[in-house]
Amino acid sequence: MKFKSINPATGKELREYETISENEALQFAERSYMAFNSWKLLSIKERSDYILRLAAILKKNSAKYSRTITEEMGKPIRESRAEIEKSAWTAELYGQKAEEWLSPEAVQTESKESIVAFEPIGPVLAVMPWNFPFWQALRFAIPTLLAGNTTILRHSNVVPESALQIEEAFSEAGFPKGVFKTIITDHNTVKALIESKNTAGLSVTGSTGVGASLAGIAASNLKKSVLELGGSDPFIVLEDADISFTVENTIKSRIRNAGQSCIAAKRFIVSENIYDEFAGKLAERMKTIKIGDPLSEDTDLGPVVNESQLKLISEQVSDAESKGASILSGGKRAEREGFFYLPTVVKGASFGMRVFDEEVFGPVAAIAPFKDESEAIKMANSTEFGLGGSIWTKDGERGKCLAKKIEAGTVSINGVVTSDPRMPFGGIKRSGLGRELSRYGLLEFVNIKSINLFVHGSSVK
């Protein structure tokens, strides 16, 4: 099957690609298993050296990779460079910490010696989305490979060139053939790969529906899966927050990647004492955002990924307006070629409106007031999602107390939610299962093996 990639800034075709057959994909899985049998025998230090070389390649080719990201999915070039830089930093961090994080642990028991060892499980299939093409694939692949597994990347067909360039980076870094492989397939082939005897695990980043479906296939085949899915993160603004500071961080969270991030703040829950002032200042600030060619260095906001995403955002905002919400800025498609949506503030959002009930993947801030802390927490937690959240207050201790009540995998106080390779990342409820990043993410795709040595007569010393 042939398909075309489209530049969302222009709506014009970039290149044509062809998917491989199911049989070809299964052959790559077999080769991945064969490569695993050699790769797992390398020392952690040897695998770390490969990962550190990968970091150098990412830095060396940053300009090339960044341009590909921007052309394929539309984020401003500054953000694309930051994505490559973060990926390289993650490779460096894991390359430096892998021996420490994977070292066997001694445990005191009744036996002569007890050890907890961390061993690889085999080839792991990754199904990845388009919104952070390099970062999301590499934050999975780096720790998974360091643990001694091999990986197969089935990336979104929105970003096929990014997917192929990721494989090229591994090849340029000298990785043995079969250790990392990108495949371009149709959706049906993913099921066959999960069921294959040559795959041992599954990592999915994407929508809740897709993640749940693929995890069900993995579970029926008794295979481990890690899911990083959707989010509708609350952004709680208390009455003592610095409004100007908080507005700037609202912009940072909603405009980055044109709002197309699972951990972007999406529901702005603001104390009624400062609600009108906050909404007004945010709307005025939104009107200053520079929309333009994402390859330009001074562009703040690029397009959303495609026409269907643009249509979905428009429907979500129109639904809120029809139910009594006010549109203080934006609220419509930009009058230019490509898939641009104006930075939008929806005041008077509430449950029952799509902008508050659903995940909004676009530059839209939906604002609702609250009376007291208990109402704010109830509003924050009244969602099927549980990925991240943030609290804004001058009282750090108050913020930490409230953070414990937020049902989410990550809570930031006076900072936007981001992923950090030094900290575990993931969600609860319908935002996912398991963790990525840090030592906790490294240990998701390992066999945690208990080894006990007992005395046999007098022969054991």
C-alpha positions in Angstrom: 0.0 0.0 0.0 1.3 3.4 -0.9 0.7 6.6 1.0 1.9 10.2 1.0 3.2 12.4 3.7 1.8 15.9 3.9 3.4 19.2 5.0 0.8 20.6 7.4 2.1 24.1 7.0 1.2 24.1 3.3 -1.1 21.1 2.8 1.2 19.9 0.1 2.7 16.5 -0.5 6.2 15.8 0.7 6.9 12.3 -0.4 5.3 8.9 -1.2 6.0 5.8 0.8 5.0 2.1 0.6 4.2 -0.2 3.5 5.8 -3.6 3.8 3.8 -6.8 3.8 2.8 -8.6 7.0 5.2 -11.4 6.0 8.1 -9.0 5.6 7.3 -7.5 9.0 7.4 -10.9 10.6 10.7 -11.7 9.0 12.1 -8.5 10.6 10.8 -9.7 13.9 12.6 -13.0 13.5 15.9 -11.1 12.6 15.3 -8.9 15.7 15.1 -12.1 17.8 18.3 -13.4 16.3 20.1 -10.1 17.0 18.8 -10.2 20.6 20.7 -13.5 21.2 23.9 -11.6 20.6 23.1 -8.2 21.9 22.0 -9.5 25.3 25.5 -11.0 25.8 27.2 -7.7 25.6 28.2 -6.1 28.9 26.2 -3.1 30.1 29.3 -1.0 29.6 29.5 -2.1 25.9 25.8 -1.3 25.3 26.2 2.0 27.1 29.1 2.9 24.7 26.7 2.4 21.7 24.1 4.6 23.3 26.7 7.4 24.0 27.7 7.2 20.3 24.0 7.6 19.4 23.9 10.8 21.5 26.8 12.1 19.5 25.1 11.3 16.2 21.9 13.0 17.3 23.8 16.2 18.0 25.8 16.0 14.8 22.7 15.6 12.6 20.4 17.9 14.7 19.7 20.4 11.8 18.7 17.6 9.4 16.5 15.8 11.9 14.9 19.0 13.1 13.9 20.1 9.7 12.3 16.7 9.0 10.2 16.9 12.1 9.0 20.3 11.3 8.2 19.5 7.7 6.3 16.3 8.6 4.2 17.4 11.6 4.5 21.2 11.8 6.1 22.2 15.1 8.3 25.3 15.0 11.9 24.6 14.2 13.1 25.8 17.6 10.9 23.2 19.2 12.2 20.5 16.8 15.8 21.3 17.8 14.9 21.1 21.4 13.4 17.7 20.8 16.6 16.4 19.3 18.6 18.0 22.1 16.5 16.3 24.8 16.8 12.9 23.0 20.6 13.3 23.0 20.6 14.3 26.7 18.5 11.2 27.5 21.0 9.0 25.7 23.9 10.5 27.6 22.1 10.2 30.9 21.3 6.5 30.4 24.7 5.8 29.0 26.2 7.2 32.2 23.7 5.6 34.6 22.9 2.2 33.1 25.5 0.2 35.0 24.4 1.6 38.3 20.7 1.2 37.5 21.0 -2.4 36.2 23.5 -3.7 38.8 22.3 -6.8 40.6 21.0 -6.1 44.1 22.1 -8.2 47.1 19.4 -9.2 49.6 19.8 -10.6 53.1 17.9 -13.9 53.4 18.4 -17.3 55.1 20.4 -18.5 52.1 24.2 -18.1 51.7 23.7 -15.5 49.0 20.6 -13.9 47.4 20.6 -11.6 44.4 18.0 -9.8 42.4 19.2 -9.7 38.8 17.8 -7.6 35.9 17.8 -9.5 32.6 16.4 -8.6 29.1 13.3 -10.3 27.8 13.7 -10.1 24.0 12.5 -8.0 21.1 10.0 -5.3 22.1 7.6 -3.7 19.6 7.0 0.0 19.9 4.0 1.7 18.4 4.6 5.4 18.4 2.7 8.6 17.5 3.5 11.6 15.4 3.6 14.5 17.8 7.1 14.1 19.2 8.6 11.9 16.4 12.1 11.5 17.7 11.6 12.0 21.5 8.8 9.5 22.0 10.5 6.7 20.0 13.9 7.3 21.6 12.7 7.6 25.2 11.4 4.1 24.7 14.3 2.7 22.7 17.2 4.0 24.7 16.5 2.2 28.1 15.0 -0.8 26.3 18.2 -1.4 24.4 20.4 -0.7 27.3 18.6 -3.4 29.3 19.7 -5.9 26.6 16.5 -6.1 24.5 16.2 -5.3 20.8 13.4 -3.1 19.4 11.1 -2.8 16.4 9.7 0.6 15.8 6.3 0.9 14.1 5.9 4.6 13.9 3.0 6.7 12.8 2.7 7.0 9.1 2.3 10.7 9.5 6.1 10.9 10.1 7.7 8.1 8.0 10.8 10.1 7.2 11.5 10.7 10.9 11.0 7.0 11.5 13.6 6.1 8.9 16.1 8.8 10.0 15.9 7.4 13.6 17.0 4.0 12.2 19.7 5.7 10.2 21.0 7.3 13.5 21.3 3.9 15.1 23.1 2.6 12.0 25.5 5.6 11.9 26.2 5.0 15.6 27.4 1.5 14.7 24.6 -0.6 16.2 24.6 -4.2 15.0 22.0 -5.0 12.4 18.6 -6.0 13.8 19.1 -4.4 17.2 16.9 -1.4 16.2 14.6 -1.7 13.2 12.0 0.7 11.7 9.2 -0.8 9.8 6.5 1.0 7.8 3.3 -1.0 7.9 -0.5 -0.8 7.8 -2.4 -1.1 11.1 -3.4 -4.7 10.6 0.2 -5.9 10.7 0.7 -4.5 14.2 -1.6 -7.3 15.5 0.5 -10.0 13.8 3.7 -8.6 15.3 2.3 -8.5 18.8 1.2 -12.1 18.4 4.5 -13.3 16.9 6.6 -15.7 18.9 9.6 -13.4 18.1 8.3 -10.4 20.1 8.3 -10.3 23.9 6.7 -7.0 24.8 4.9 -3.9 23.6 5.2 -0.2 24.3 2.4 2.1 23.0 2.2 5.9 23.1 -1.0 7.2 21.6 -4.7 7.5 22.1 -6.5 5.7 24.9 -8.6 3.6 22.5 -5.7 2.4 20.4 -3.6 1.7 23.5 -6.3 -0.3 25.2 -6.9 -2.4 22.0 -3.3 -3.2 21.4 -2.7 -4.0 25.1 -5.6 -6.4 25.0 -3.9 -8.3 22.2 -0.6 -8.4 24.2 -2.4 -9.5 27.3 -4.1 -12.4 25.5 -0.6 -13.5 24.4 0.7 -13.0 28.0 3.1 -10.2 26.9 4.1 -7.2 29.0 2.9 -3.8 27.8 3.6 -0.2 28.8 1.1 2.4 27.8 1.5 6.1 27.7 -1.9 7.4 26.5 -4.1 10.5 26.5 -4.4 13.2 29.0 -6.6 16.2 30.0 -4.4 17.8 32.5 -5.8 20.2 35.1 -4.0 23.5 35.6 -5.2 24.8 39.0 -4.6 28.5 39.7 -5.1 29.5 43.3 -6.1 33.0 44.4 -2.6 33.9 45.6 -0.9 33.0 42.3 1.2 35.6 40.4 -1.2 36.1 37.5 1.3 37.4 35.0 3.8 34.6 35.7 1.0 32.0 35.5 -0.4 33.4 32.2 3.1 33.1 30.6 3.2 29.5 31.7 -0.3 28.9 30.4 1.0 30.1 27.0 4.0 27.8 27.3 1.8 24.8 28.0 -0.9 25.4 25.4 1.1 26.7 22.5 4.0 24.3 22.6 3.6 21.9 19.7 0.4 23.7 18.8 -1.2 22.2 21.9 -0.6 18.7 20.6 0.9 17.1 23.6 -0.6 14.5 26.0 0.9 16.3 29.0 -0.1 19.8 28.0 -2.4 21.6 30.4 -5.9 21.5 28.9 -8.4 22.4 31.7 -7.7 25.7 33.5 -9.4 25.7 36.8 -9.1 29.2 38.3 -10.1 30.7 41.6 -13.2 32.8 41.2 -11.3 35.6 43.0 -9.0 36.1 40.1 -11.0 34.4 37.3 -12.0 37.4 35.2 -8.5 39.0 35.5 -6.7 35.8 34.6 -9.0 35.1 31.6 -8.7 38.7 30.3 -4.9 38.7 30.5 -4.6 35.3 28.9 -6.8 36.3 26.0 -4.8 39.4 25.4 -1.6 37.5 25.5 -2.9 34.8 23.1 -3.5 37.6 20.6 0.2 38.4 20.5 1.3 34.8 19.5 3.0 34.8 16.2 1.6 32.3 13.7 3.7 31.5 10.7 6.0 29.3 8.7 7.3 26.7 11.3 10.7 26.7 9.6 11.1 30.4 10.6 13.1 31.1 13.8 10.6 33.7 15.0 7.4 31.6 14.7 5.7 30.8 18.0 2.8 28.6 16.7 2.8 26.3 13.7 -0.1 24.3 12.2 -1.9 21.3 13.7 -1.0 18.0 12.1 -3.8 17.7 9.5 -7.2 18.7 8.2 -9.1 16.2 10.3 -7.4 17.4 13.5 -8.3 21.0 12.6 -11.9 20.0 12.0 -12.0 18.2 15.4 -10.7 21.3 17.3 -13.3 23.5 15.6 -16.1 21.2 16.6 -14.9 21.1 20.2 -14.8 24.9 20.5 -18.1 25.3 18.6 -19.8 22.9 21.0 -18.6 25.0 24.0 -19.9 28.2 22.4 -23.2 26.7 21.7 -23.6 25.7 25.4 -22.9 29.2 26.7 -19.1 29.5 26.9 -17.5 32.8 25.6 -14.7 32.8 23.1 -12.3 35.6 24.2 -9.7 35.0 21.5 -9.3 32.9 18.4 -12.0 30.3 18.0 -11.5 29.7 14.3 -9.1 28.5 11.6 -6.4 31.0 10.6 -6.9 32.6 7.1 -3.8 31.2 5.5 -2.8 28.0 3.7 -2.1 24.9 5.8 -3.8 23.6 9.0 -3.5 26.6 11.4 -5.9 27.2 14.2 -5.8 30.6 16.1 -4.8 30.6 19.7 -8.0 30.3 21.6 -9.4 31.1 25.1 -12.7 29.6 26.1 -14.2 31.3 29.2 -17.0 29.7 31.1 -16.1 26.1 30.2 -17.7 23.3 32.3 -18.4 19.6 32.4 -20.7 18.7 29.6 -18.7 20.7 27.1 -16.4 18.8 24.8 -13.5 21.2 25.5 -13.7 20.1 29.2 -14.6 16.4 28.8 -12.4 15.4 26.0 -8.7 15.7 25.3 -8.2 18.8 23.1 -5.2 18.5 20.9 -4.8 22.1 19.8 -4.0 25.6 21.0 -7.1 26.0 23.1 -7.3 27.0 26.7 -10.7 26.1 28.4 -11.2 28.1 31.7 -13.6 27.3 34.5 -13.9 28.9 38.0 -13.8 27.3 41.4 -14.9 28.5 44.8 -12.6 26.6 47.2 -9.8 24.0 47.2 -12.1 21.0 47.6 -14.1 22.1 44.5 -10.8 22.6 42.6 -9.6 19.1 43.5 -13.0 17.5 42.6 -13.0 19.3 39.2 -9.4 18.2 38.6 -10.1 14.6 39.3 -13.4 14.3 37.6 -12.0 12.9 34.4 -11.1 9.5 33.0 -7.5 10.7 32.5 -4.7 10.8 35.0 -1.5 11.8 33.3 -0.4 15.1 34.8 -1.5 18.2 36.5 -0.1 21.5 37.9 -0.8 23.8 40.8 0.0 27.5 40.8 0.5 29.3 44.2 3.0 31.4 46.1 2.6 29.0 49.0 4.8 26.0 48.1 3.7 23.9 51.2 0.1 24.5 50.3 0.9 23.4 46.7 2.6 20.1 47.9 -0.4 19.3 50.1 -2.8 19.7 47.2 -0.5 17.8 44.8 -1.0 14.7 46.9 -4.8 14.9 46.2 -4.4 15.1 42.4 -5.0 11.7 40.7 -2.1 11.8 38.2 1.3 10.3 37.5 3.0 13.7 37.6 2.1 16.9 39.4 4.1 20.2 39.0 3.9 23.1 41.4 4.6 26.5 39.7 5.9 24.8 36.6 4.4 23.2 33.5 4.4 19.4 33.3 7.2 18.0 31.3 8.9 14.6 31.0 12.4 14.3 32.4 14.7 11.3 31.9 15.7 11.5 35.6 12.1 11.1 36.8 9.5 8.3 36.1 6.8 9.3 33.6 3.4 7.8 33.0 -0.2 8.0 34.0 -3.0 6.3 35.9 -6.7 5.6 35.1 -7.1 5.7 31.3 -3.9 7.6 30.7 -1.8 4.4 30.8 0.0 1.6 32.5 3.6 1.4 33.6 6.3 4.0 33.5 8.9 5.3 31.1 12.2 7.1 31.9 14.4 7.1 35.0 15.4 3.7 36.5 11.8 2.8 36.8 11.3 3.0 33.1 14.5 1.0 32.5 13.2 -1.9 34.6 9.8 -2.2 32.8 11.1 -4.6 30.1 13.4 -6.8 32.2 13.0 -10.1 33.9 13.5 -9.3 37.6 15.1 -12.6 38.5 15.7 -13.9 42.1 18.8 -16.0 42.5 19.4 -17.8 45.7 22.6 -19.7 46.6 22.2 -22.3 49.4 25.0 -24.4 51.0 25.3 -27.9 49.7 27.2 -29.9 52.3 30.7 -28.5 52.6 31.3 -28.1 48.9 30.2 -24.5 48.5 32.6 -21.9 49.7 
